[in-house]
Amino acid sequence: MKLIACNSNLELAKAISSYVGIDLADATIRNFADGEIFVRINENIRGEDIFIIQSTSPPTNDHLIELLITIDAARRASAKRITVVMPYFGYARQDRKDEGRTAISAKLIANLITTAGAERVLTVDLHAGQIQGFFDIPLDNLFSVGEVIKDINKKFNNVNNLAIVSPDVGGVVRARAFAKRLNASLVIVDKRREKAGESEVMNIIGDVKSKTCILLDDIADSAGTLCNAAKALKKQGANEIYSYVVHGVLSKKAIENLTNSEIKELVLTDSIQCSPEAKNSKKIRHISIAPLIGEAIKRINSDSSVSALFD
């Protein structure tokens, strides 16, 4: 088995490597002067079980092409099996046609990864579960719920006063699962999105008065949804407001929005390498999913059950 790290999240790749107990393979991945990507694997991988670690986070297109070229390099180097490890799957929000003459980009990305030569895919908390069916090769989708609940139990002594909040109707299933495991109440934010990237909170369903609220979401992009929801929760009498998000894209003015929001702390996983601004923010903290991904890699390599991780 060999682990190859592309450039999108070297910190996570090193943490995974440490957990698995093997060094990252020696590979050169760089750009030519004109921006084209060059990949060379500097050691023999013939007959090896290869795991390529790459989140397709911003700049999404650069990281995607980098991944595809690395897959091709491994295939042409006679790797026995190539598994793509994508802690964050970019384009996941374009998973269906919600209006005429638009692309289903998530399906296209699945086709590209398969055609390049990947034989398995490992993801974390896909934005839409149906993306698993876009691939014609095996896909294991991991869930970070265990790591998040451990952190919540460690941070909050009085779980009886917690309210688990879904920032929109689409996240109700996720929030309900958390609320059940924590024995906490469930609250739903009814919002109306006027245009992409912006949201307007309309109504709070559930009681939040004098409670500590935890907003759950899978992706924080501009963080507008979370900030608007926190503002509405505070108006309804919430005590403190925290947020747990799996994938912290944090584009545009996300850090500024969070700094000026009612959210006391935003906790992210390290599926996306955080920017210097995010590292310097007093409101942002990270928890690692490297042990989760590392354990899944070990199980795939030994042909053991991955789903047993969540039994």
C-alpha positions as CSV (number, residue, x, y, z in Angstrom):
1,M,0.0,0.0,0.0
2,K,1.2,3.5,-0.8
3,L,-0.4,6.9,-0.1
4,I,0.0,9.7,-2.6
5,A,-0.8,13.3,-1.5
6,C,-1.9,15.9,-4.0
7,N,-1.6,19.6,-3.1
8,S,-5.1,20.6,-1.9
9,N,-4.7,19.4,1.7
10,L,-1.2,18.3,2.6
11,E,-1.8,18.7,6.4
12,L,-4.6,16.2,6.4
13,A,-2.7,13.8,4.1
14,K,0.3,13.9,6.6
15,A,-2.1,13.2,9.5
16,I,-3.7,10.3,7.6
17,S,-0.2,9.0,6.8
18,S,0.7,9.1,10.5
19,Y,-2.4,7.2,11.5
20,V,-1.9,4.5,8.9
21,G,1.8,4.2,9.8
22,I,3.4,4.6,6.4
23,D,5.2,7.6,4.8
24,L,3.6,9.5,1.9
25,A,5.0,8.3,-1.4
26,D,7.6,10.5,-3.1
27,A,5.8,12.4,-5.9
28,T,6.4,15.6,-7.7
29,I,3.3,17.7,-8.5
30,R,3.9,21.2,-9.8
31,N,2.8,23.7,-12.3
32,F,4.6,24.7,-15.5
33,A,5.1,28.4,-16.2
34,D,1.9,28.5,-18.3
35,G,-0.1,26.9,-15.5
36,E,-0.3,23.4,-16.8
37,I,0.1,20.7,-14.2
38,F,3.0,18.2,-14.1
39,V,2.9,15.0,-12.1
40,R,5.7,12.4,-11.6
41,I,5.7,9.6,-9.1
42,N,9.3,9.2,-8.0
43,E,9.2,5.6,-6.7
44,N,8.1,2.2,-8.0
45,I,4.4,1.6,-7.4
46,R,4.0,-1.4,-9.7
47,G,1.5,-3.9,-8.2
48,E,0.8,-1.6,-5.3
49,D,-2.6,-0.6,-3.7
50,I,-2.6,3.1,-4.3
51,F,-4.6,5.7,-2.3
52,I,-4.6,9.3,-3.8
53,I,-5.6,11.9,-1.3
54,Q,-7.2,15.1,-2.8
55,S,-10.1,17.3,-1.8
56,T,-11.5,19.2,-4.8
57,S,-11.8,22.4,-2.7
58,P,-11.2,25.9,-4.1
59,P,-9.5,26.4,-6.5
60,T,-11.8,23.5,-7.5
61,N,-10.9,23.2,-11.1
62,D,-7.1,23.2,-10.5
63,H,-7.4,20.6,-7.8
64,L,-9.7,18.4,-9.9
65,I,-7.3,18.4,-12.9
66,E,-4.4,17.7,-10.5
67,L,-6.3,14.7,-9.2
68,L,-7.1,13.4,-12.7
69,I,-3.5,13.7,-13.9
70,T,-2.2,11.9,-10.7
71,I,-4.7,9.0,-11.3
72,D,-3.5,8.7,-14.9
73,A,0.2,8.7,-13.7
74,A,-0.5,6.0,-11.2
75,R,-2.4,3.9,-13.8
76,R,0.4,4.2,-16.3
77,A,2.9,3.2,-13.6
78,S,1.0,-0.2,-13.3
79,A,-0.6,0.3,-9.9
80,K,-2.6,-2.7,-8.8
81,R,-5.6,-0.7,-7.6
82,I,-6.2,3.0,-7.4
83,T,-8.5,4.4,-4.7
84,V,-9.3,8.1,-4.8
85,V,-9.7,9.6,-1.3
86,M,-11.8,12.8,-1.5
87,P,-12.5,14.2,1.9
88,Y,-14.4,17.0,0.2
89,F,-16.2,16.4,-3.1
90,G,-16.4,19.6,-5.2
91,Y,-19.4,20.2,-7.5
92,A,-21.5,18.1,-5.1
93,R,-24.2,20.8,-5.0
94,Q,-24.8,20.5,-8.7
95,D,-26.3,17.0,-8.4
96,R,-29.6,17.5,-10.4
97,K,-31.3,19.6,-13.0
98,D,-33.4,22.1,-11.1
99,E,-34.0,24.2,-14.2
100,G,-33.8,23.8,-17.9
101,R,-30.6,23.6,-19.9
102,T,-28.2,23.1,-17.0
103,A,-25.6,20.4,-16.4
104,I,-25.5,17.8,-13.7
105,S,-21.9,18.6,-12.9
106,A,-21.5,16.0,-10.1
107,K,-22.2,13.2,-12.5
108,L,-19.7,14.6,-15.0
109,I,-17.0,14.7,-12.3
110,A,-17.8,11.1,-11.4
111,N,-17.4,10.1,-15.1
112,L,-14.0,11.9,-15.3
113,I,-12.6,10.2,-12.2
114,T,-13.7,6.8,-13.4
115,T,-12.4,7.3,-16.9
116,A,-9.1,8.5,-15.6
117,G,-8.5,5.1,-14.0
118,A,-9.8,5.2,-10.4
119,E,-11.2,1.8,-9.2
120,R,-12.6,3.0,-5.9
121,V,-13.6,6.2,-4.3
122,L,-13.7,7.2,-0.6
123,T,-15.6,10.4,0.4
124,V,-16.7,12.1,3.6
125,D,-20.3,13.4,4.2
126,L,-21.3,13.8,0.6
127,H,-23.7,16.8,0.2
128,A,-26.2,14.6,-1.7
129,G,-26.3,10.8,-1.1
130,Q,-27.4,10.1,-4.6
131,I,-24.0,11.0,-5.9
132,Q,-22.9,7.5,-4.8
133,G,-25.0,6.3,-7.6
134,F,-23.3,8.5,-10.1
135,F,-20.2,6.3,-10.0
136,D,-20.0,2.9,-11.7
137,I,-17.2,1.9,-9.3
138,P,-17.4,1.1,-5.6
139,L,-17.8,4.2,-3.4
140,D,-17.5,4.4,0.4
141,N,-19.1,7.5,2.0
142,L,-17.8,8.1,5.5
143,F,-19.7,10.0,8.2
144,S,-18.1,12.4,10.6
145,V,-21.0,12.2,13.1
146,G,-18.9,10.2,15.6
147,E,-16.1,12.8,15.8
148,V,-18.5,15.7,16.1
149,I,-20.6,14.0,18.9
150,K,-17.3,13.3,20.8
151,D,-16.4,16.9,20.6
152,I,-19.9,18.1,21.6
153,N,-19.9,15.7,24.7
154,K,-16.5,17.0,25.6
155,K,-17.4,20.7,25.3
156,F,-20.9,20.8,26.7
157,N,-21.5,19.4,30.2
158,N,-25.2,20.0,30.3
159,V,-26.6,18.3,27.2
160,N,-30.1,18.6,28.6
161,N,-30.0,22.3,27.7
162,L,-28.9,21.7,24.1
163,A,-31.0,22.4,21.0
164,I,-29.8,20.8,17.7
165,V,-30.7,23.2,14.9
166,S,-31.0,22.4,11.2
167,P,-30.4,25.7,9.3
168,D,-32.7,24.5,6.5
169,V,-35.3,21.8,5.7
170,G,-32.7,19.8,3.7
171,G,-30.6,19.2,6.8
172,V,-33.4,17.9,9.0
173,V,-32.5,14.2,8.7
174,R,-28.9,15.0,9.8
175,A,-30.0,17.2,12.7
176,R,-32.6,14.7,13.9
177,A,-29.9,11.9,14.0
178,F,-27.7,14.2,16.1
179,A,-30.5,15.2,18.4
180,K,-31.5,11.6,19.0
181,R,-28.0,10.5,19.9
182,L,-27.5,13.5,22.2
183,N,-31.0,13.3,23.7
184,A,-31.4,17.0,22.7
185,S,-34.4,18.9,21.3
186,L,-34.7,19.5,17.5
187,V,-35.2,22.9,16.0
188,I,-35.6,23.7,12.3
189,V,-34.9,27.0,10.6
190,D,-37.4,27.7,7.8
191,K,-35.5,29.9,5.2
192,R,-36.2,31.2,1.8
193,R,-33.3,31.6,-0.6
194,E,-33.8,34.5,-2.9
195,K,-30.7,33.8,-5.1
196,A,-27.6,31.6,-5.0
197,G,-25.2,32.5,-2.2
198,E,-27.8,34.4,-0.2
199,S,-30.5,33.3,2.2
200,E,-33.2,34.9,4.3
201,V,-34.4,33.4,7.5
202,M,-38.2,33.3,7.7
203,N,-39.2,31.3,10.8
204,I,-38.0,29.2,13.7
205,I,-39.7,25.9,14.4
206,G,-39.1,24.7,17.9
207,D,-38.3,26.2,21.3
208,V,-34.8,27.8,21.8
209,K,-35.5,30.2,24.7
210,S,-32.5,30.2,27.2
211,K,-31.0,27.2,25.4
212,T,-27.5,26.6,23.9
213,C,-28.1,26.0,20.2
214,I,-25.9,24.0,17.9
215,L,-26.3,24.7,14.2
216,L,-25.4,21.7,12.0
217,D,-24.5,21.8,8.3
218,D,-22.4,19.9,5.9
219,I,-21.0,22.9,3.9
220,A,-20.2,26.5,5.0
221,D,-19.6,28.5,1.8
222,S,-20.3,32.2,2.4
223,A,-21.7,31.3,5.8
224,G,-24.7,33.4,5.1
225,T,-27.1,30.6,6.0
226,L,-25.5,30.0,9.4
227,C,-25.2,33.7,10.3
228,N,-28.8,34.5,9.4
229,A,-30.0,31.5,11.3
230,A,-28.0,32.5,14.3
231,K,-29.5,36.0,14.2
232,A,-33.0,34.6,14.1
233,L,-32.2,32.2,17.0
234,K,-30.9,35.0,19.1
235,K,-34.1,37.0,18.5
236,Q,-36.1,34.0,19.8
237,G,-34.1,34.0,23.1
238,A,-31.3,31.5,22.5
239,N,-28.6,31.7,25.1
240,E,-25.4,30.8,23.2
241,I,-25.0,29.7,19.6
242,Y,-22.4,27.3,18.2
243,S,-22.0,25.7,14.8
244,Y,-20.6,22.4,13.6
245,V,-19.9,22.1,9.9
246,V,-18.1,19.3,8.1
247,H,-16.7,21.1,5.1
248,G,-15.5,24.7,5.6
249,V,-15.2,26.2,2.1
250,L,-15.4,29.7,3.6
251,S,-15.4,31.7,0.4
252,K,-15.8,35.5,-0.2
253,K,-16.6,37.3,3.0
254,A,-17.3,34.2,5.1
255,I,-14.7,35.0,7.8
256,E,-16.0,38.6,8.1
257,N,-19.6,37.3,8.2
258,L,-18.7,34.9,11.0
259,T,-16.8,37.5,13.0
260,N,-19.8,39.9,13.0
261,S,-22.4,37.1,13.7
262,E,-24.1,35.8,16.8
263,I,-22.2,32.5,16.4
264,K,-19.8,32.1,19.4
265,E,-17.7,29.4,17.8
266,L,-17.6,27.5,14.4
267,V,-16.2,24.0,14.6
268,L,-15.0,22.6,11.2
269,T,-13.4,19.3,10.3
270,D,-10.1,19.4,8.4
271,S,-11.6,18.0,5.1
272,I,-10.5,21.3,3.6
273,Q,-7.2,22.9,4.4
274,C,-8.0,26.1,6.2
275,S,-6.8,29.5,5.0
276,P,-4.5,31.7,7.1
277,E,-7.5,34.0,7.8
278,A,-9.4,31.0,9.2
279,K,-6.5,29.9,11.3
280,N,-6.2,33.4,12.8
281,S,-9.9,33.7,13.5
282,K,-10.8,33.3,17.2
283,K,-14.2,32.0,16.3
284,I,-13.0,29.0,14.2
285,R,-11.7,25.7,15.6
286,H,-10.9,22.5,13.8
287,I,-11.3,18.8,14.6
288,S,-9.5,16.1,12.7
289,I,-11.1,13.4,10.6
290,A,-7.7,11.9,9.8
291,P,-8.2,8.9,12.1
292,L,-11.6,8.2,10.5
293,I,-10.2,8.3,6.9
294,G,-7.0,6.4,8.0
295,E,-9.0,3.6,9.5
296,A,-11.2,3.3,6.3
297,I,-8.0,3.2,4.2
298,K,-6.6,0.4,6.3
299,R,-9.9,-1.6,6.0
300,I,-10.1,-1.1,2.2
301,N,-6.5,-2.3,1.9
302,S,-7.2,-5.4,3.9
303,D,-10.6,-6.0,2.3
304,S,-12.4,-5.5,5.6
305,S,-15.8,-4.0,6.2
306,V,-15.9,-0.2,6.1
307,S,-19.6,0.1,7.0
308,A,-18.7,-1.7,10.3
309,L,-17.1,1.6,11.4
310,F,-20.6,3.0,11.9
311,D,-22.4,0.0,13.4
